[in-house]
Amino acid sequence: MANHKKTQKPRKPQHHLPKVGTPQNDAYRLKRSREDIVDFGLMHPGNGLLTKILGGLAVIFVLGMLVSFIFLT
Protein backbone atom coordinates (compact mmCIF):
# COMPACT_ATOMS: atom_id res chain seq x y z
CA MET A 1 0.00 0.00 0.00
CA ALA A 2 1.18 3.48 -0.80
CA ASN A 3 1.57 6.11 1.85
CA HIS A 4 -0.66 9.01 0.77
CA LYS A 5 0.15 11.33 3.66
CA LYS A 6 2.85 13.02 1.63
CA THR A 7 0.37 14.04 -1.07
CA GLN A 8 -2.42 15.27 1.19
CA LYS A 9 -3.01 18.96 1.73
CA PRO A 10 -1.98 20.25 5.14
CA ARG A 11 -4.88 21.05 7.42
CA LYS A 12 -5.75 24.59 8.34
CA PRO A 13 -4.94 25.56 11.91
CA GLN A 14 -7.97 25.44 14.17
CA HIS A 15 -9.03 28.59 15.95
CA HIS A 16 -10.15 27.59 19.40
CA LEU A 17 -12.92 29.78 20.75
CA PRO A 18 -13.03 30.84 24.40
CA LYS A 19 -15.68 29.42 26.71
CA VAL A 20 -19.00 31.25 26.79
CA GLY A 21 -19.42 33.80 29.57
CA THR A 22 -15.73 34.42 30.18
CA PRO A 23 -13.98 37.78 29.84
CA GLN A 24 -11.96 36.31 26.97
CA ASN A 25 -15.20 35.50 25.15
CA ASP A 26 -16.48 39.04 25.68
CA ALA A 27 -13.23 40.48 24.31
CA TYR A 28 -13.36 38.10 21.33
CA ARG A 29 -16.95 39.03 20.52
CA LEU A 30 -16.20 42.75 20.84
CA LYS A 31 -13.21 42.43 18.52
CA ARG A 32 -15.20 40.44 15.94
CA SER A 33 -18.11 42.88 16.03
CA ARG A 34 -15.74 45.81 15.46
CA GLU A 35 -14.14 43.99 12.53
CA ASP A 36 -17.58 43.32 11.07
CA ILE A 37 -18.56 46.98 11.36
CA VAL A 38 -15.34 48.14 9.70
CA ASP A 39 -15.61 45.56 6.90
CA PHE A 40 -19.32 46.14 6.27
CA GLY A 41 -19.89 46.80 2.60
CA LEU A 42 -16.22 46.98 1.71
CA MET A 43 -14.55 44.79 -0.83
CA HIS A 44 -11.48 42.96 0.27
CA PRO A 45 -8.15 43.55 -1.47
CA GLY A 46 -7.67 41.55 -4.63
CA ASN A 47 -11.02 42.46 -6.17
CA GLY A 48 -9.63 45.33 -8.23
CA LEU A 49 -11.15 44.15 -11.50
CA LEU A 50 -14.65 43.96 -10.07
CA THR A 51 -14.29 47.44 -8.58
CA LYS A 52 -13.18 48.88 -11.92
CA ILE A 53 -16.07 47.22 -13.77
CA LEU A 54 -18.65 48.49 -11.28
CA GLY A 55 -17.11 51.96 -11.32
CA GLY A 56 -17.19 52.06 -15.12
CA LEU A 57 -20.83 50.98 -15.18
CA ALA A 58 -21.70 53.65 -12.61
CA VAL A 59 -19.97 56.37 -14.68
CA ILE A 60 -21.77 55.23 -17.85
CA PHE A 61 -25.09 55.23 -16.00
CA VAL A 62 -24.58 58.75 -14.62
CA LEU A 63 -23.48 60.10 -18.00
CA GLY A 64 -26.51 58.50 -19.63
CA MET A 65 -28.78 60.10 -17.07
CA LEU A 66 -27.21 63.53 -17.68
CA VAL A 67 -27.47 63.24 -21.46
CA SER A 68 -31.09 62.10 -21.30
CA PHE A 69 -31.92 64.93 -18.89
CA ILE A 70 -30.35 67.48 -21.25
CA PHE A 71 -32.28 66.16 -24.25
CA LEU A 72 -35.58 66.01 -22.37
CA THR A 73 -35.42 69.64 -21.20
A tleap script that builds the chain and sets N, CA, C and O, in Angstrom:
source leaprc.protein.ff14SB
mol = sequence {
  NMET ALA ASN HIE LYS LYS THR GLN LYS PRO
  ARG LYS PRO GLN HIE HIE LEU PRO LYS VAL
  GLY THR PRO GLN ASN ASP ALA TYR ARG LEU
  LYS ARG SER ARG GLU ASP ILE VAL ASP PHE
  GLY LEU MET HIE PRO GLY ASN GLY LEU LEU
  THR LYS ILE LEU GLY GLY LEU ALA VAL ILE
  PHE VAL LEU GLY MET LEU VAL SER PHE ILE
  PHE LEU CTHR
}
set mol.1.N position { 0.832 -1.183 0.000 }
set mol.1.CA position { 0.000 0.000 0.000 }
set mol.1.C position { 0.877 1.248 0.000 }
set mol.1.O position { 1.932 1.293 0.633 }
set mol.2.N position { 0.419 2.235 -0.713 }
set mol.2.CA position { 1.178 3.475 -0.795 }
set mol.2.C position { 0.820 4.387 0.376 }
set mol.2.O position { -0.307 4.387 0.872 }
set mol.3.N position { 1.792 5.142 0.787 }
set mol.3.CA position { 1.574 6.110 1.853 }
set mol.3.C position { 1.139 7.430 1.217 }
set mol.3.O position { 1.933 8.089 0.546 }
set mol.4.N position { -0.120 7.815 1.426 }
set mol.4.CA position { -0.663 9.010 0.775 }
set mol.4.C position { -0.559 10.255 1.642 }
set mol.4.O position { -1.043 11.316 1.247 }
set mol.5.N position { 0.052 10.154 2.798 }
set mol.5.CA position { 0.147 11.331 3.662 }
set mol.5.C position { 1.027 12.414 3.056 }
set mol.5.O position { 0.848 13.596 3.349 }
set mol.6.N position { 1.961 12.025 2.228 }
set mol.6.CA position { 2.848 13.024 1.625 }
set mol.6.C position { 2.114 13.866 0.590 }
set mol.6.O position { 2.500 15.008 0.340 }
set mol.7.N position { 1.071 13.325 -0.010 }
set mol.7.CA position { 0.372 14.043 -1.068 }
set mol.7.C position { -0.847 14.796 -0.564 }
set mol.7.O position { -1.436 15.574 -1.313 }
set mol.8.N position { -1.238 14.587 0.681 }
set mol.8.CA position { -2.417 15.271 1.191 }
set mol.8.C position { -2.110 16.735 1.491 }
set mol.8.O position { -0.981 17.103 1.814 }
set mol.9.N position { -3.148 17.553 1.374 }
set mol.9.CA position { -3.010 18.960 1.729 }
set mol.9.C position { -2.858 19.087 3.242 }
set mol.9.O position { -3.465 18.324 3.994 }
set mol.10.N position { -2.061 20.038 3.685 }
set mol.10.CA position { -1.983 20.250 5.136 }
set mol.10.C position { -3.289 20.863 5.638 }
set mol.10.O position { -3.938 21.632 4.931 }
set mol.11.N position { -3.653 20.521 6.835 }
set mol.11.CA position { -4.881 21.052 7.419 }
set mol.11.C position { -4.689 22.497 7.855 }
set mol.11.O position { -3.586 22.935 8.183 }
set mol.12.N position { -5.795 23.212 7.846 }
set mol.12.CA position { -5.754 24.588 8.336 }
set mol.12.C position { -5.668 24.564 9.858 }
set mol.12.O position { -6.222 23.667 10.494 }
set mol.13.N position { -4.988 25.528 10.442 }
set mol.13.CA position { -4.945 25.562 11.910 }
set mol.13.C position { -6.334 25.866 12.468 }
set mol.13.O position { -7.077 26.674 11.911 }
set mol.14.N position { -6.665 25.221 13.551 }
set mol.14.CA position { -7.971 25.437 14.165 }
set mol.14.C position { -7.904 26.630 15.111 }
set mol.14.O position { -6.941 26.801 15.859 }
set mol.15.N position { -8.937 27.437 15.060 }
set mol.15.CA position { -9.030 28.586 15.948 }
set mol.15.C position { -9.944 28.194 17.103 }
set mol.15.O position { -11.158 28.086 16.934 }
set mol.16.N position { -9.368 27.989 18.248 }
set mol.16.CA position { -10.150 27.590 19.404 }
set mol.16.C position { -10.841 28.812 19.987 }
set mol.16.O position { -10.214 29.844 20.226 }
set mol.17.N position { -12.132 28.680 20.209 }
set mol.17.CA position { -12.915 29.776 20.745 }
set mol.17.C position { -12.933 29.705 22.267 }
set mol.17.O position { -12.910 28.614 22.837 }
set mol.18.N position { -12.975 30.861 22.929 }
set mol.18.CA position { -13.026 30.844 24.400 }
set mol.18.C position { -14.389 30.353 24.879 }
set mol.18.O position { -15.371 30.381 24.137 }
set mol.19.N position { -14.429 29.906 26.125 }
set mol.19.CA position { -15.681 29.425 26.710 }
set mol.19.C position { -16.664 30.580 26.859 }
set mol.19.O position { -16.278 31.728 27.080 }
set mol.20.N position { -17.938 30.245 26.733 }
set mol.20.CA position { -18.997 31.246 26.794 }
set mol.20.C position { -19.088 31.818 28.205 }
set mol.20.O position { -19.023 31.083 29.190 }
set mol.21.N position { -19.237 33.138 28.288 }
set mol.21.CA position { -19.417 33.800 29.570 }
set mol.21.C position { -18.132 34.255 30.230 }
set mol.21.O position { -18.168 34.832 31.317 }
set mol.22.N position { -17.002 34.008 29.599 }
set mol.22.CA position { -15.732 34.416 30.184 }
set mol.22.C position { -15.337 35.791 29.655 }
set mol.22.O position { -15.836 36.217 28.613 }
set mol.23.N position { -14.458 36.483 30.350 }
set mol.23.CA position { -13.984 37.777 29.840 }
set mol.23.C position { -13.279 37.644 28.485 }
set mol.23.O position { -13.344 38.555 27.660 }
set mol.24.N position { -12.614 36.523 28.260 }
set mol.24.CA position { -11.957 36.310 26.969 }
set mol.24.C position { -13.000 36.226 25.855 }
set mol.24.O position { -12.773 36.719 24.750 }
set mol.25.N position { -14.144 35.601 26.147 }
set mol.25.CA position { -15.203 35.504 25.154 }
set mol.25.C position { -15.778 36.880 24.853 }
set mol.25.O position { -16.046 37.205 23.697 }
set mol.26.N position { -15.967 37.689 25.890 }
set mol.26.CA position { -16.476 39.044 25.682 }
set mol.26.C position { -15.514 39.866 24.830 }
set mol.26.O position { -15.942 40.600 23.939 }
set mol.27.N position { -14.225 39.746 25.100 }
set mol.27.CA position { -13.228 40.479 24.315 }
set mol.27.C position { -13.215 39.989 22.873 }
set mol.27.O position { -13.097 40.787 21.943 }
set mol.28.N position { -13.338 38.679 22.687 }
set mol.28.CA position { -13.356 38.105 21.334 }
set mol.28.C position { -14.569 38.606 20.557 }
set mol.28.O position { -14.448 38.999 19.397 }
set mol.29.N position { -15.742 38.592 21.199 }
set mol.29.CA position { -16.954 39.030 20.517 }
set mol.29.C position { -16.898 40.514 20.189 }
set mol.29.O position { -17.361 40.933 19.128 }
set mol.30.N position { -16.335 41.315 21.093 }
set mol.30.CA position { -16.198 42.747 20.840 }
set mol.30.C position { -15.266 43.000 19.659 }
set mol.30.O position { -15.549 43.836 18.801 }
set mol.31.N position { -14.162 42.276 19.624 }
set mol.31.CA position { -13.211 42.426 18.521 }
set mol.31.C position { -13.850 42.028 17.197 }
set mol.31.O position { -13.704 42.740 16.203 }
set mol.32.N position { -14.561 40.894 17.170 }
set mol.32.CA position { -15.201 40.436 15.938 }
set mol.32.C position { -16.289 41.405 15.484 }
set mol.32.O position { -16.427 41.654 14.287 }
set mol.33.N position { -17.059 41.952 16.414 }
set mol.33.CA position { -18.113 42.882 16.026 }
set mol.33.C position { -17.515 44.170 15.457 }
set mol.33.O position { -18.065 44.744 14.517 }
set mol.34.N position { -16.400 44.622 16.017 }
set mol.34.CA position { -15.739 45.808 15.462 }
set mol.34.C position { -15.196 45.531 14.072 }
set mol.34.O position { -15.290 46.384 13.189 }
set mol.35.N position { -14.628 44.347 13.866 }
set mol.35.CA position { -14.136 43.990 12.535 }
set mol.35.C position { -15.286 43.933 11.538 }
set mol.35.O position { -15.135 44.367 10.395 }
set mol.36.N position { -16.436 43.401 11.957 }
set mol.36.CA position { -17.584 43.319 11.066 }
set mol.36.C position { -18.096 44.700 10.692 }
set mol.36.O position { -18.492 44.927 9.549 }
set mol.37.N position { -18.092 45.621 11.645 }
set mol.37.CA position { -18.561 46.977 11.357 }
set mol.37.C position { -17.614 47.673 10.388 }
set mol.37.O position { -18.063 48.363 9.473 }
set mol.38.N position { -16.324 47.500 10.577 }
set mol.38.CA position { -15.340 48.141 9.704 }
set mol.38.C position { -15.409 47.548 8.303 }
set mol.38.O position { -15.288 48.277 7.318 }
set mol.39.N position { -15.603 46.228 8.201 }
set mol.39.CA position { -15.611 45.565 6.902 }
set mol.39.C position { -16.963 45.607 6.214 }
set mol.39.O position { -17.088 45.115 5.093 }
set mol.40.N position { -17.977 46.177 6.844 }
set mol.40.CA position { -19.317 46.139 6.272 }
set mol.40.C position { -19.360 46.889 4.945 }
set mol.40.O position { -19.066 48.083 4.887 }
set mol.41.N position { -19.721 46.190 3.901 }
set mol.41.CA position { -19.890 46.798 2.595 }
set mol.41.C position { -18.614 47.074 1.845 }
set mol.41.O position { -18.665 47.613 0.740 }
set mol.42.N position { -17.480 46.730 2.394 }
set mol.42.CA position { -16.223 46.981 1.713 }
set mol.42.C position { -15.751 45.726 1.006 }
set mol.42.O position { -15.942 44.610 1.488 }
set mol.43.N position { -15.137 45.927 -0.130 }
set mol.43.CA position { -14.550 44.788 -0.831 }
set mol.43.C position { -13.160 44.542 -0.285 }
set mol.43.O position { -12.444 45.475 0.079 }
set mol.44.N position { -12.799 43.314 -0.233 }
set mol.44.CA position { -11.484 42.956 0.270 }
set mol.44.C position { -10.439 43.142 -0.822 }
set mol.44.O position { -10.779 43.078 -2.004 }
set mol.45.N position { -9.196 43.368 -0.470 }
set mol.45.CA position { -8.155 43.550 -1.474 }
set mol.45.C position { -8.077 42.352 -2.408 }
set mol.45.O position { -8.300 41.212 -1.999 }
set mol.46.N position { -7.763 42.622 -3.649 }
set mol.46.CA position { -7.673 41.553 -4.625 }
set mol.46.C position { -8.849 41.553 -5.581 }
set mol.46.O position { -8.844 40.820 -6.570 }
set mol.47.N position { -9.863 42.371 -5.297 }
set mol.47.CA position { -11.025 42.458 -6.172 }
set mol.47.C position { -10.962 43.733 -7.012 }
set mol.47.O position { -11.989 44.377 -7.225 }
set mol.48.N position { -9.802 44.100 -7.482 }
set mol.48.CA position { -9.633 45.335 -8.230 }
set mol.48.C position { -10.396 45.349 -9.535 }
set mol.48.O position { -10.929 46.388 -9.924 }
set mol.49.N position { -10.460 44.217 -10.221 }
set mol.49.CA position { -11.151 44.152 -11.504 }
set mol.49.C position { -12.645 44.397 -11.316 }
set mol.49.O position { -13.253 45.147 -12.079 }
set mol.50.N position { -13.225 43.782 -10.323 }
set mol.50.CA position { -14.651 43.965 -10.074 }
set mol.50.C position { -14.957 45.414 -9.717 }
set mol.50.O position { -15.976 45.953 -10.147 }
set mol.51.N position { -14.098 46.041 -8.948 }
set mol.51.CA position { -14.291 47.442 -8.576 }
set mol.51.C position { -14.237 48.336 -9.809 }
set mol.51.O position { -15.045 49.254 -9.947 }
set mol.52.N position { -13.299 48.074 -10.695 }
set mol.52.CA position { -13.185 48.876 -11.919 }
set mol.52.C position { -14.399 48.693 -12.817 }
set mol.52.O position { -14.884 49.661 -13.403 }
set mol.53.N position { -14.892 47.476 -12.935 }
set mol.53.CA position { -16.066 47.218 -13.772 }
set mol.53.C position { -17.287 47.939 -13.204 }
set mol.53.O position { -18.023 48.592 -13.944 }
set mol.54.N position { -17.504 47.823 -11.896 }
set mol.54.CA position { -18.654 48.489 -11.283 }
set mol.54.C position { -18.528 50.008 -11.357 }
set mol.54.O position { -19.523 50.702 -11.564 }
set mol.55.N position { -17.320 50.525 -11.191 }
set mol.55.CA position { -17.107 51.965 -11.318 }
set mol.55.C position { -17.386 52.456 -12.726 }
set mol.55.O position { -17.998 53.508 -12.912 }
set mol.56.N position { -16.937 51.697 -13.721 }
set mol.56.CA position { -17.194 52.056 -15.116 }
set mol.56.C position { -18.678 52.047 -15.440 }
set mol.56.O position { -19.176 52.939 -16.126 }
set mol.57.N position { -19.382 51.039 -14.947 }
set mol.57.CA position { -20.826 50.981 -15.176 }
set mol.57.C position { -21.542 52.144 -14.491 }
set mol.57.O position { -22.504 52.686 -15.036 }
set mol.58.N position { -21.085 52.525 -13.315 }
set mol.58.CA position { -21.696 53.653 -12.611 }
set mol.58.C position { -21.474 54.958 -13.375 }
set mol.58.O position { -22.386 55.779 -13.478 }
set mol.59.N position { -20.273 55.151 -13.908 }
set mol.59.CA position { -19.974 56.365 -14.679 }
set mol.59.C position { -20.829 56.408 -15.940 }
set mol.59.O position { -21.379 57.456 -16.278 }
set mol.60.N position { -20.947 55.285 -16.638 }
set mol.60.CA position { -21.771 55.231 -17.851 }
set mol.60.C position { -23.226 55.535 -17.517 }
set mol.60.O position { -23.900 56.251 -18.258 }
set mol.61.N position { -23.709 54.995 -16.407 }
set mol.61.CA position { -25.092 55.233 -16.002 }
set mol.61.C position { -25.330 56.713 -15.702 }
set mol.61.O position { -26.332 57.281 -16.136 }
set mol.62.N position { -24.421 57.330 -14.968 }
set mol.62.CA position { -24.576 58.750 -14.619 }
set mol.62.C position { -24.498 59.619 -15.870 }
set mol.62.O position { -25.285 60.553 -16.022 }
set mol.63.N position { -23.570 59.325 -16.754 }
set mol.63.CA position { -23.482 60.100 -18.001 }
set mol.63.C position { -24.738 59.927 -18.843 }
set mol.63.O position { -25.220 60.889 -19.440 }
set mol.64.N position { -25.260 58.734 -18.897 }
set mol.64.CA position { -26.506 58.496 -19.629 }
set mol.64.C position { -27.665 59.270 -19.038 }
set mol.64.O position { -28.496 59.808 -19.771 }
set mol.65.N position { -27.726 59.330 -17.724 }
set mol.65.CA position { -28.784 60.102 -17.074 }
set mol.65.C position { -28.646 61.590 -17.395 }
set mol.65.O position { -29.644 62.259 -17.661 }
set mol.66.N position { -27.418 62.113 -17.372 }
set mol.66.CA position { -27.209 63.532 -17.678 }
set mol.66.C position { -27.577 63.850 -19.126 }
set mol.66.O position { -28.233 64.857 -19.393 }
set mol.67.N position { -27.164 63.008 -20.047 }
set mol.67.CA position { -27.469 63.241 -21.463 }
set mol.67.C position { -28.971 63.172 -21.695 }
set mol.67.O position { -29.521 64.010 -22.411 }
set mol.68.N position { -29.637 62.201 -21.109 }
set mol.68.CA position { -31.087 62.101 -21.298 }
set mol.68.C position { -31.803 63.286 -20.647 }
set mol.68.O position { -32.806 63.760 -21.181 }
set mol.69.N position { -31.317 63.765 -19.526 }
set mol.69.CA position { -31.918 64.933 -18.888 }
set mol.69.C position { -31.757 66.173 -19.763 }
set mol.69.O position { -32.677 66.984 -19.870 }
set mol.70.N position { -30.589 66.320 -20.387 }
set mol.70.CA position { -30.349 67.481 -21.251 }
set mol.70.C position { -31.268 67.439 -22.464 }
set mol.70.O position { -31.819 68.466 -22.857 }
set mol.71.N position { -31.440 66.261 -23.060 }
set mol.71.CA position { -32.281 66.161 -24.254 }
set mol.71.C position { -33.769 66.281 -23.930 }
set mol.71.O position { -34.550 66.698 -24.785 }
set mol.72.N position { -34.168 65.928 -22.728 }
set mol.72.CA position { -35.582 66.009 -22.368 }
set mol.72.C position { -35.993 67.410 -21.933 }
set mol.72.O position { -37.188 67.697 -21.868 }
set mol.73.N position { -35.044 68.287 -21.635 }
set mol.73.CA position { -35.421 69.639 -21.203 }
set mol.73.C position { -35.277 70.640 -22.309 }
set mol.73.O position { -35.554 71.823 -22.111 }
savepdb mol mol.pdb
quit
